[in-house]
Amino acid sequence: MSGPGQTRAARRRDFWKRFHQTKALYLFIIPGILFYAIFKYYPIYGSQIAFRDYSPYLGFWNSEWVGLANFQRFFSSPDFLKIIQNTLVINLTALVIGFPFPILLALMLNQVTNQRFKKTVQTITYAPYFISTVVMVGMLYTMLSPYSGVINVIIKKLGGEAVFFMGNKSMYVPIYVLSGVWQTSGWSAVVYIAALSGVSEELHEAATVDGAGRLRRIWHIDLPGITPTIVTMLILTAGQMLSIGFEKSNLMQNAINIDVAEVISTYTYKRGLINGDFSYASAVELFQSAINFGILVAVNKLSQKLNETSLW
């Protein structure tokens, strides 16, 4: 036997030979495959309720098919523009303020020569990441309390009047974003610190010999060295532009700031689980996922054209 058939047979034998030699590695990835299959891909089957008038008693297939009616309800709803605007404002503010901070932190830590001090700062900065969202929001309410919060105590000591931060609409977004920067920047910086470790020391030595100062070396060596990592993280962040974590948003909401605090995740929770309008909530979530996917593809394509860095 010769020709393409023999080539395919040889490739098949080579594959099974390699598989037998590395079967232990394949066993390690089985739990990950099962996790994504059960909790990520199988639930996609339920997305059809966004196109039905879903009833838990009738099930997926027996519920009435209504097509795009749920999407039309959402687009014509008076809540549509409000929750889209709130979600975008929070995410864009977090992108402008929060995205550069881990990069700056990593660049500064990379310049520290005292390893003990460097490790101490790293531990202090990424420790808040492990604080639960419930505890973190509780800390915010305690510190920002108009009666006994440490911030207002300082304001009163300086002769000012107490401020009800959590009831001030204009303060909601800054509090949300800055608390997120405090909680996640240290952990996010780990990615950039790892990327900086791959930057050649020979480039720094050559630049030092040529008389380049620390800032010039950071600008011309370190930043270009981690640009692919920065672009990759930016693409991933852009792909979540219409997504905001439910727990923190829900815990920080109150009757006063609800106009600026209501986002897609809390809106679908109230409409779907509390009001029982499962199809409508699913349609909103599906719309959110579609827009996020479109933004991800667009930003990835733009990045590929501008600096030849992309996810695929």
C-alpha positions as CSV (number, residue, x, y, z in Angstrom):
1,M,0.0,0.0,0.0
2,S,1.3,3.4,-0.9
3,G,0.2,6.9,-1.4
4,P,-2.0,9.1,0.8
5,G,-3.6,6.1,2.5
6,Q,-0.2,5.0,3.8
7,T,0.6,8.5,4.9
8,R,-2.6,8.8,6.9
9,A,-2.0,5.4,8.4
10,A,1.5,6.4,9.4
11,R,0.3,9.6,11.0
12,R,-2.3,7.7,12.9
13,R,0.2,5.3,14.2
14,D,2.5,8.2,15.2
15,F,-0.4,9.8,17.0
16,W,-1.3,6.8,19.1
17,K,2.4,6.2,19.8
18,R,2.8,9.7,21.2
19,F,-0.6,9.4,23.0
20,H,0.7,6.2,24.7
21,Q,3.9,7.9,25.7
22,T,2.2,11.0,27.2
23,K,-1.1,9.5,28.4
24,A,-0.4,10.7,31.9
25,L,-0.5,14.3,30.7
26,Y,-3.8,13.7,28.9
27,L,-5.3,12.4,32.2
28,F,-4.3,15.7,33.9
29,I,-6.4,17.7,31.4
30,I,-9.5,15.5,31.7
31,P,-10.9,17.4,34.8
32,G,-10.5,20.7,33.0
33,I,-12.3,19.4,29.9
34,L,-15.1,18.0,32.0
35,F,-15.5,21.3,33.9
36,Y,-15.8,23.3,30.7
37,A,-18.1,20.7,29.0
38,I,-20.5,20.5,32.0
39,F,-20.5,24.1,33.3
40,K,-19.6,26.2,30.2
41,Y,-20.8,24.4,27.0
42,Y,-23.7,22.3,28.2
43,P,-25.6,25.4,29.6
44,I,-25.5,26.9,26.1
45,Y,-28.3,24.4,25.4
46,G,-30.5,26.5,27.7
47,S,-29.9,29.7,25.8
48,Q,-32.9,28.8,23.6
49,I,-35.3,30.1,26.4
50,A,-34.3,33.6,25.2
51,F,-36.4,32.9,22.1
52,R,-39.3,31.2,24.0
53,D,-41.9,32.2,26.5
54,Y,-40.3,29.8,29.0
55,S,-42.2,28.0,31.6
56,P,-40.4,25.7,34.1
57,Y,-43.5,23.4,34.0
58,L,-43.4,23.0,30.2
59,G,-39.6,22.7,29.8
60,F,-37.4,24.0,27.0
61,W,-39.0,22.3,24.0
62,N,-42.6,22.7,25.0
63,S,-42.5,26.4,25.9
64,E,-44.0,28.6,23.2
65,W,-41.5,29.9,20.6
66,V,-41.7,33.7,20.4
67,G,-38.6,34.5,18.3
68,L,-37.0,37.9,19.0
69,A,-39.9,39.2,21.1
70,N,-37.9,39.2,24.3
71,F,-35.1,41.2,22.6
72,Q,-37.6,43.7,21.3
73,R,-39.1,44.1,24.8
74,F,-35.6,44.9,26.1
75,F,-34.7,47.3,23.4
76,S,-38.0,49.2,23.8
77,S,-37.8,49.2,27.6
78,P,-37.1,52.5,29.4
79,D,-34.4,50.6,31.4
80,F,-32.4,49.8,28.2
81,L,-30.4,53.0,27.8
82,K,-29.9,53.5,31.6
83,I,-28.4,50.1,32.3
84,I,-26.3,50.1,29.2
85,Q,-25.0,53.5,30.1
86,N,-24.3,52.6,33.7
87,T,-22.4,49.5,32.7
88,L,-20.3,51.2,30.1
89,V,-19.5,54.2,32.4
90,I,-18.2,51.9,35.1
91,N,-16.2,49.7,32.8
92,L,-14.7,52.6,30.8
93,T,-13.7,54.4,34.0
94,A,-12.2,51.2,35.3
95,L,-10.3,50.8,32.0
96,V,-8.9,54.3,32.1
97,I,-8.0,54.3,35.8
98,G,-7.6,50.7,36.7
99,F,-5.9,49.2,33.7
100,P,-2.6,51.2,33.8
101,F,-2.2,50.8,37.6
102,P,-0.9,47.2,37.6
103,I,1.5,48.1,34.8
104,L,2.9,51.0,36.8
105,L,3.1,48.9,39.9
106,A,5.0,46.1,38.1
107,L,7.4,48.6,36.5
108,M,8.2,50.2,39.9
109,L,8.6,46.8,41.6
110,N,10.9,45.7,38.8
111,Q,13.3,48.5,39.7
112,V,13.5,47.6,43.3
113,T,16.8,45.8,44.1
114,N,16.1,45.0,47.8
115,Q,14.4,41.6,47.4
116,R,13.0,41.5,50.9
117,F,11.3,44.9,50.5
118,K,10.1,43.9,47.0
119,K,8.4,40.7,48.3
120,T,6.9,42.5,51.2
121,V,5.3,45.1,48.9
122,Q,4.1,42.4,46.6
123,T,2.5,40.5,49.4
124,I,0.8,43.6,50.8
125,T,-0.5,44.7,47.4
126,Y,-2.0,41.4,46.2
127,A,-3.3,40.3,49.6
128,P,-6.6,42.3,49.1
129,Y,-7.4,40.1,46.1
130,F,-8.2,37.2,48.5
131,I,-10.7,39.3,50.5
132,S,-14.2,38.2,49.7
133,T,-16.5,40.7,47.9
134,V,-18.9,40.7,50.8
135,V,-16.2,41.5,53.3
136,M,-14.7,44.2,51.0
137,V,-18.1,46.0,50.5
138,G,-18.7,45.7,54.3
139,M,-15.3,47.4,54.8
140,L,-16.4,50.2,52.4
141,Y,-19.6,50.8,54.3
142,T,-17.7,50.9,57.6
143,M,-14.9,53.2,56.5
144,L,-17.3,55.5,54.6
145,S,-20.0,55.7,57.2
146,P,-21.2,59.3,57.8
147,Y,-21.3,58.7,61.5
148,S,-18.3,56.6,62.5
149,G,-16.3,56.0,59.3
150,V,-12.6,56.8,59.5
151,I,-12.9,59.1,56.3
152,N,-15.6,61.2,57.8
153,V,-13.8,61.3,61.2
154,I,-10.8,62.9,59.4
155,I,-13.1,65.3,57.5
156,K,-14.8,66.4,60.8
157,K,-11.4,66.8,62.5
158,L,-10.4,69.2,59.6
159,G,-13.5,71.2,60.2
160,G,-15.7,69.8,57.4
161,E,-19.1,68.2,57.4
162,A,-19.7,64.5,57.2
163,V,-20.4,63.1,53.7
164,F,-22.8,60.2,53.0
165,F,-20.5,58.6,50.3
166,M,-22.6,55.5,49.7
167,G,-25.7,57.6,49.2
168,N,-24.1,60.1,46.8
169,K,-24.8,59.2,43.2
170,S,-21.8,61.1,41.9
171,M,-19.5,59.2,44.2
172,Y,-20.7,55.7,43.3
173,V,-18.5,55.1,40.2
174,P,-15.3,56.5,41.8
175,I,-15.8,54.3,44.9
176,Y,-16.6,51.3,42.8
177,V,-13.6,51.7,40.5
178,L,-11.0,52.8,43.1
179,S,-12.0,49.9,45.5
180,G,-11.6,47.5,42.6
181,V,-8.1,49.0,41.8
182,W,-7.1,48.5,45.5
183,Q,-8.4,44.9,45.5
184,T,-7.1,43.6,42.1
185,S,-4.0,45.7,41.1
186,G,-1.5,43.7,43.1
187,W,-2.7,40.4,41.7
188,S,-2.9,41.8,38.1
189,A,0.6,43.1,38.4
190,V,1.9,39.5,38.8
191,V,1.3,39.0,35.0
192,Y,3.4,42.0,34.1
193,I,6.1,41.2,36.6
194,A,6.4,37.8,35.0
195,A,6.6,39.4,31.6
196,L,9.3,41.9,32.8
197,S,11.4,38.9,34.0
198,G,11.8,37.9,30.3
199,V,13.3,41.3,29.3
200,S,17.0,40.9,28.5
201,E,19.3,42.3,31.1
202,E,21.9,42.8,28.3
203,L,19.7,45.5,26.9
204,H,19.6,47.3,30.2
205,E,23.4,47.0,30.5
206,A,24.0,48.3,27.0
207,A,21.6,51.3,27.6
208,T,23.4,52.0,31.0
209,V,26.7,52.1,29.2
210,D,25.3,54.5,26.7
211,G,24.2,56.8,29.5
212,A,20.5,56.1,29.6
213,G,18.8,56.8,32.9
214,R,16.2,54.7,34.7
215,L,13.2,56.3,33.1
216,R,14.6,56.1,29.6
217,R,15.4,52.4,30.1
218,I,11.8,51.8,31.4
219,W,10.4,53.7,28.4
220,H,12.6,52.2,25.7
221,I,13.2,48.7,27.0
222,D,10.8,47.5,29.6
223,L,7.6,48.9,28.1
224,P,8.3,47.6,24.6
225,G,9.3,44.3,26.1
226,I,5.9,43.8,27.8
227,T,3.8,45.4,25.1
228,P,2.5,42.0,23.8
229,T,1.3,41.2,27.3
230,I,-0.3,44.6,27.7
231,V,-2.1,44.3,24.4
232,T,-3.3,40.8,25.2
233,M,-4.7,41.9,28.6
234,L,-6.3,44.9,27.0
235,I,-8.1,42.7,24.4
236,L,-9.4,40.5,27.2
237,T,-10.6,43.5,29.2
238,A,-12.3,45.0,26.2
239,G,-14.1,41.6,25.7
240,Q,-15.8,42.2,29.1
241,M,-16.9,45.8,28.4
242,L,-20.6,45.0,29.0
243,S,-19.9,42.6,31.9
244,I,-19.8,43.7,35.6
245,G,-19.6,41.3,38.5
246,F,-23.0,40.8,40.2
247,E,-21.9,40.5,43.8
248,K,-20.2,43.8,44.2
249,S,-22.8,45.8,42.2
250,N,-25.7,44.2,44.1
251,L,-24.1,44.8,47.5
252,M,-23.3,48.4,46.8
253,Q,-26.7,49.3,45.5
254,N,-29.2,51.2,47.7
255,A,-32.4,53.1,47.1
256,I,-30.5,56.4,46.7
257,N,-27.8,55.4,44.1
258,I,-29.9,52.8,42.2
259,D,-30.1,55.1,39.1
260,V,-26.4,54.9,38.5
261,A,-25.7,51.5,40.2
262,E,-28.1,49.3,38.2
263,V,-26.1,47.3,35.7
264,I,-26.9,44.4,33.4
265,S,-26.0,41.7,35.9
266,T,-28.2,43.1,38.7
267,Y,-31.0,43.9,36.2
268,T,-31.2,40.3,34.9
269,Y,-31.0,38.9,38.5
270,K,-34.1,41.0,39.5
271,R,-36.0,40.3,36.3
272,G,-35.1,36.7,36.0
273,L,-34.8,35.2,39.5
274,I,-36.9,37.6,41.6
275,N,-39.7,38.4,39.1
276,G,-39.5,35.0,37.4
277,D,-39.2,36.4,33.8
278,F,-36.6,33.9,32.8
279,S,-36.9,34.3,29.0
280,Y,-36.5,38.1,29.2
281,A,-33.5,37.9,31.5
282,S,-31.9,35.3,29.3
283,A,-32.4,37.5,26.2
284,V,-30.7,40.4,28.0
285,E,-27.7,38.2,29.0
286,L,-27.5,36.8,25.5
287,F,-27.5,40.3,24.1
288,Q,-24.7,41.2,26.5
289,S,-22.6,38.1,25.5
290,A,-23.1,38.9,21.8
291,I,-21.9,42.5,22.2
292,N,-18.9,41.4,24.3
293,F,-18.0,38.9,21.6
294,G,-18.3,41.5,18.9
295,I,-16.1,43.9,20.8
296,L,-13.5,41.2,21.5
297,V,-13.3,40.3,17.8
298,A,-13.1,43.9,16.7
299,V,-10.4,44.9,19.2
300,N,-8.4,41.7,18.4
301,K,-8.6,42.5,14.7
302,L,-7.5,46.2,15.3
303,S,-4.6,45.1,17.5
304,Q,-3.5,42.6,14.8
305,K,-3.4,45.4,12.2
306,L,-1.7,48.0,14.4
307,N,1.1,46.0,16.2
308,E,0.7,42.4,15.0
309,T,-0.4,41.2,18.4
310,S,-3.6,39.3,18.8
311,L,-5.3,36.4,20.6
312,W,-5.7,34.4,17.4
